[in-house]
């Protein structure tokens, strides 16, 4: 009995302890729920909520004429939380009353699938109570505004479940135009102005309380309420001109494609200020495909014959020669230090003036001038390189310019042939921007300016910092030296290597052609790769712009001389700028050459042609389609009407049109028209077939 009583006592005690523990647990649970409930629910929310950064909108980059070059556009990712209670109240009345009209509206907006498909997909997600239904990604602001007004969605996020997550996307409205100079902001790969002025363009990120939902997506706890609002970055106004940039890029592109070149650079600088108006950098991506891939304008390369200006400047400034001094060109072949200097061709000439040697771009002439006057005092020659800033960077406000490479006396690479070859542009590598700045200084009567790309920094339209032109050197050399250099550079375009290029020009040009045999990496100079260049300014009697064009040709290109490859690009740029900007600025009346001839070629509306033909009893052959406009040409007896190709993005031929017709056609395409003269159109600044955009300026000249 004692044993049984002892066992029962133990069982009862255990049972009582279990009951006590159970009541303790229930009591604790009740205490947590009722007394500490608010605390624990807040702690739970804090584990699912966090402070997230809100990226600030980046500032905009503008051209000098007010066009956006790089800006932010909002994009939206749309998700739907089908778990929100209002969607399921009264057996889903709100959802079912709006789904049909919503699906029709979505199909009309996005045009990517039918209304039935939208209804099916949304209904399936609704019935599955998906908490993070990914509806649309990367929709634009216009689409977002339309979406927010659609049935169901217009009820707001707490009734419809629609959640819009906004993000800023960087956009270059002109795409490839000036792309390498402007740059495009990418997380860790910024270039151009986007990199150089990154701290200015960057805003200050904000902070916001967000809540995590299914799939790791976060949504604001209270829409529109921030812990700290983001601050938009500041804007910069560049010196670039969209029209000049487009002209420069298109002219370079045409020659690159025509000559199947490897890469090319074209730059335009405003003479008096040093403002860079255009930089085009084109590299070959494939057969006939070019884009702005690298900043070749700031990459040193052997300049070739455009460097002969430095040799001539040095000798004139030091009083070693005059333009009328004579030099023996040795027939175009000269042996020096067991090496041979060749002119571009064996011309057979011997005695020539220094001016003639420069005009004909004689390597022998320049090498002999350098050897005769500087071989025993090389430092005197190198002092000029320093004064011309050719042994340092240009100082342009763009990150990435590389240091020039110059073989100097005392270095391992210096030898007896270094100086004579340097005299005509070898054994030295300078960036094209330095060549541009040098020629601009000569155009500016010896005043060397700092090249720059940014006019001002703005905040909400208010200028907070302005950049003014900066003079590097107010007098590079004596006025007499500048005068002689002007004569020599104009002589190249009148009597020398560029005379054919500018013989019928309506304005004077001063410049220098260049053709350099360049090395192909470790393969040396044996690949037959030539670099064509032209550097100069215009109009020569009142310089407004300096321009440099450099094109690296493919191996064994049949056409490679500077005057034949780089020269035409320079001329196309100078012609367009002269007719569009310079004539108006300087008040120069356009020169129109009229011919007494019965031959004619006009563009006219098809309806007008029929009316005129009927009234005058004229017969004509019509090979056009049903277009509104046709090209009409003839000689008084035979008249032909042919297709006048029209496109919204390309310039038509308006030559021969009356002003009224030309204005109607140009303004219909969104062009801003400037007219000179009266009568019919004889010249258009935007040539036929060239790409055009709304807001672009065109100048038309009439007879």
Buried (B, 14 or more C-beta within 10 A) or exposed (E): EEEEEEEEEEEEEEEEEEEEEEEEEEEEEEEEEEEEEEEEEEEEEEEEBEEBEBBBBBBBBBBBEEBBBBBBEBBBBBBBBBBBEBBBEEEBEBBEEBBBEBBBBBBEBBEEEEBEEBBEBBBEBBEEEBBBBEBBEEBEEEBBEBBBEBBBBBBEBEBBBBBBBEEBEBBBEBEBBBBBBBBBBEEEEBBBBBBBBBEBBBBEEBBBBBBBBEEEBBBBEEEEEEEEEBBBBBBBBBBBBBBBBBBBBBBBBBBBBEBEBBBBBBBBBBBBBBBBBBBBBBBBEEEEEBBBBBBBBBBBBBBBBBBBBBBBBBBBBBEBBEBEBEBBBBEBBBEBBEEEBEBBEEBEBEEBBBBBBBBBBBBBBBBBBBBEBBEEEBEEBBEBBEBBBBBEBBBBBBBBBEEBBBBBEEEEEBEEBBBBBBBBBBBBBBBBBBBBBBBBBBBBBBBBBBBBBBBBBBBEEEEEEEBEEEEBBEEBBEEEBBBBBBBBBBBBBBEBBBBEBBEEBBBBBBBBBBBBBBEEEEEEEEBEBBBBBBBBBBBBEBBBBBBBBBBBBBEEBEEBBBBBBBBBBBBBBBBBBBBBBBBEEEEBEBEEEEEEEEEEEBBBBBEBBEEEBEEEEEEBEBEBEEEEBBBBBBEEEEBBBEEBEBEEEBBBBBBBBBBEBBBEBBEEBEBEBEBBBEEBBBBBBBEBEBBBBEEBBBBBBBE
